[in-house]
Amino acid sequence: MNHNGLPKIAVLAGGYSGEAAISIKSASNIVRNIDPSKYTPYTVRIERDLWWVELDGNTRADIDQKSFTWIDSEGIQNAFDAVFIMVHGTPGEDGILQKYFESLGIPFSTGTSDAVRLTFNKFKANNILRAEGMFVADSIEIKREEVLSESRMNDIAQIVKIPCFVKPNKGGSSLGVTRVEHTMNLRAAIECAFDTECPSVLIESLLDGPEFSVGVVPDKNGAPIVLPVTEIKSENTFFDYAAKYEGKSQEITPAEISSASKARIQETVMKATAILKCKWMVRVDIILVNGENPAVIEINSVPGFTDESILPQQLSCAGIEIPEVISRILKGILA
């Protein structure tokens, strides 16, 4: 607890991936919207060589990673009561931070380390969803050490069919994702995905149809509720980094589709998040194939929360204030 008796909340920002800049913006939005009458928020920067907490007066203190504490100007050791993880990519979405906080007994704002690690591995997550009868794209996983002969490249093209998508198997914000229109471009797309330093690459069959995204947050009692559906109309060939964060897409919330289609999409989202044991605040990307069959494309266990992000738009559409949903999450993890 803080000197004012309020729980101290560490809002984690940064990380070790190309998504660090987005993470910092997301965390800033969370800090601005935490109810100061209930909680005292602190921004904690996560960098490879150093973790540190931002304090008043543009000062900062190093975090002791053995205990996740810091020493203030009076020489007093301070601890946090809970953690709000806003680190996209590694180590926030691959289970590393979650496992660390589990070992320290500090509650946090995502699913367990096992659940988060699974959703970060698109190939494994899709295989589990497929086994549960859910619609996902056919895919192949390519390990970094695999030798890709011309015959192997042709086999891949035959299995997933061209056009297809090539993406890092572990990653987000559509970094390193390429839509491949010709077999001759497949190798370059795989190399582009590996440039993100991921250990494996996912090659997926193209699912044709409009793209949607749907958030899940807790209700007043902590139970998951699905938010309004957003349709994404990208100026680019797909919803890539520029479309997400540089204004290259049109996001329509609520989506202008039939009530039946909305219901099918929302049902798919709730089922997928339940199967993969997602918690608190999640976003699921969907392709609606043939106008009626929702296919799960990706599950984001730490969804973007910048001013441009989809989830805040959906909260506004649902009439849920951002401070309210943050308070619901913090109340749940501190219970």
Backbone hydrogen bonds, N-H to C=O, Kabsch-Sander energy under -0.5 kcal/mol:
donor,donor_aa,acceptor,acceptor_aa,energy
2,N,6,L,-3.0
5,G,2,N,-2.2
9,I,7,P,-0.5
9,I,40,T,-2.7
10,A,8,K,-0.5
10,A,82,A,-2.4
11,V,9,I,-0.6
11,V,42,Y,-3.5
12,L,10,A,-0.7
12,L,84,F,-2.3
13,A,44,V,-2.6
15,G,13,A,-0.6
15,G,46,I,-3.2
16,Y,90,T,-2.6
17,S,90,T,-0.5
20,A,17,S,-1.5
23,S,19,E,-2.4
24,I,20,A,-2.2
25,K,21,A,-1.5
26,S,22,I,-2.6
27,A,23,S,-2.9
28,S,24,I,-1.9
29,N,25,K,-1.8
30,I,26,S,-1.9
31,V,27,A,-2.7
32,R,28,S,-2.2
33,N,29,N,-1.1
33,N,30,I,-0.6
34,I,30,I,-0.7
34,I,31,V,-0.9
38,K,35,D,-1.7
39,Y,35,D,-2.3
40,T,7,P,-2.7
42,Y,9,I,-2.6
44,V,11,V,-2.6
44,V,42,Y,-0.5
45,R,43,T,-0.5
45,R,52,W,-2.8
46,I,13,A,-3.1
47,E,45,R,-0.7
47,E,50,L,-1.5
52,W,45,R,-1.8
53,V,61,A,-2.8
54,E,43,T,-2.8
55,L,59,T,-3.3
58,N,55,L,-0.5
59,T,55,L,-0.5
59,T,56,D,-0.8
61,A,53,V,-1.9
63,I,51,W,-2.9
64,D,69,T,-3.3
65,Q,63,I,-0.8
67,S,64,D,-1.1
68,F,64,D,-2.6
69,T,64,D,-0.9
70,W,78,N,-1.8
72,D,70,W,-0.5
72,D,76,I,-2.5
75,G,72,D,-2.2
78,N,70,W,-3.4
80,F,68,F,-0.6
81,D,8,K,-2.4
82,A,8,K,-1.4
83,V,107,P,-2.0
84,F,10,A,-3.3
85,I,83,V,-0.7
86,M,12,L,-1.1
86,M,84,F,-0.6
88,H,86,M,-0.8
92,G,89,G,-1.0
93,E,89,G,-3.0
97,L,91,P,-2.4
99,K,95,G,-2.3
100,Y,96,I,-1.8
101,F,97,L,-2.6
102,E,98,Q,-2.4
103,S,99,K,-1.9
104,L,100,Y,-1.1
105,G,101,F,-1.0
105,G,102,E,-0.5
106,I,101,F,-2.1
109,S,83,V,-1.0
116,V,112,T,-2.6
117,R,113,S,-2.3
118,L,114,D,-1.7
119,T,115,A,-2.1
120,F,116,V,-1.7
121,N,117,R,-0.9
121,N,118,L,-0.8
122,K,120,F,-1.1
122,K,169,N,-2.2
125,A,121,N,-2.7
126,N,122,K,-2.7
127,N,123,F,-1.9
128,I,124,K,-2.0
129,L,125,A,-2.4
130,R,126,N,-2.8
131,A,127,N,-2.1
132,E,128,I,-1.2
133,G,130,R,-1.9
134,M,129,L,-2.6
136,V,134,M,-0.6
140,I,203,I,-2.1
142,I,201,V,-3.1
143,K,141,E,-0.5
144,R,199,P,-2.0
146,E,143,K,-1.6
148,L,146,E,-0.6
149,S,147,V,-1.0
153,M,149,S,-2.3
154,N,150,E,-2.2
155,D,151,S,-2.2
156,I,152,R,-2.4
157,A,153,M,-2.2
158,Q,154,N,-1.9
159,I,155,D,-2.2
160,V,156,I,-2.5
161,K,156,I,-0.5
161,K,157,A,-1.2
164,C,180,V,-1.7
165,F,204,E,-2.5
166,V,178,T,-2.7
167,K,202,L,-2.5
169,N,200,S,-2.4
170,K,200,S,-0.5
171,G,169,N,-0.5
175,L,172,G,-1.8
177,V,174,S,-1.3
178,T,166,V,-2.7
180,V,164,C,-3.0
180,V,178,T,-0.6
181,E,179,R,-0.6
185,N,182,H,-2.0
186,L,183,T,-1.8
189,A,185,N,-1.7
190,I,186,L,-2.1
191,E,187,R,-2.3
192,C,188,A,-2.2
193,A,189,A,-2.0
194,F,190,I,-2.2
195,D,191,E,-1.2
196,T,193,A,-1.4
197,E,194,F,-2.0
198,C,193,A,-0.6
201,V,142,I,-2.8
202,L,167,K,-3.2
203,I,140,I,-2.7
204,E,165,F,-2.9
204,E,202,L,-0.6
205,S,138,D,-2.8
206,L,163,P,-1.0
208,D,206,L,-0.6
211,E,232,I,-0.7
212,F,286,I,-3.2
213,S,230,T,-2.2
214,V,284,V,-2.5
216,V,282,V,-2.7
217,V,225,I,-2.1
219,D,223,A,-3.0
222,G,219,D,-1.9
225,I,217,V,-3.0
227,L,215,G,-2.8
230,T,213,S,-2.0
231,E,252,I,-2.4
232,I,211,E,-2.7
233,K,231,E,-0.6
233,K,250,Q,-3.2
234,S,232,I,-0.6
235,E,248,K,-3.2
236,N,248,K,-0.6
240,D,238,F,-2.1
241,Y,174,S,-0.6
244,K,240,D,-2.3
245,Y,241,Y,-2.7
246,E,242,A,-2.2
248,K,242,A,-1.3
250,Q,233,K,-3.0
251,E,249,S,-0.5
252,I,231,E,-2.8
252,I,250,Q,-0.6
253,T,251,E,-0.7
255,A,229,V,-2.3
257,I,255,A,-1.6
262,K,258,S,-2.3
263,A,259,S,-2.4
264,R,260,A,-2.2
265,I,261,S,-2.5
266,Q,262,K,-2.8
267,E,263,A,-2.4
268,T,264,R,-2.2
269,V,265,I,-2.3
270,M,266,Q,-2.3
271,K,267,E,-2.2
272,A,268,T,-2.6
273,T,269,V,-2.3
274,A,270,M,-1.6
275,I,271,K,-2.5
276,L,272,A,-2.1
277,K,274,A,-1.1
278,C,273,T,-2.6
281,M,279,K,-1.7
282,V,216,V,-2.1
283,R,300,N,-1.8
284,V,214,V,-2.9
285,D,298,E,-2.9
286,I,212,F,-3.1
287,I,295,A,-2.2
288,L,210,P,-2.4
289,V,287,I,-0.9
289,V,293,N,-2.7
290,N,208,D,-0.7
291,G,288,L,-0.7
292,E,289,V,-1.9
293,N,289,V,-2.6
295,A,287,I,-3.0
296,V,135,F,-2.2
297,I,285,D,-2.9
298,E,285,D,-1.1
300,N,283,R,-3.3
301,S,299,I,-0.7
309,S,306,T,-1.1
313,Q,309,S,-0.8
314,Q,310,I,-2.1
315,L,311,L,-2.3
316,S,312,P,-2.1
317,C,313,Q,-2.1
318,A,314,Q,-2.1
319,G,315,L,-0.6
319,G,316,S,-1.0
320,I,315,L,-2.7
321,E,319,G,-0.6
325,V,321,E,-1.9
326,I,322,I,-2.2
327,S,323,P,-2.2
328,R,324,E,-2.1
329,I,325,V,-2.0
330,L,326,I,-2.6
331,K,327,S,-2.8
332,G,328,R,-2.1
333,I,329,I,-2.4
334,L,330,L,-1.7
335,A,331,K,-0.7
335,A,332,G,-0.5
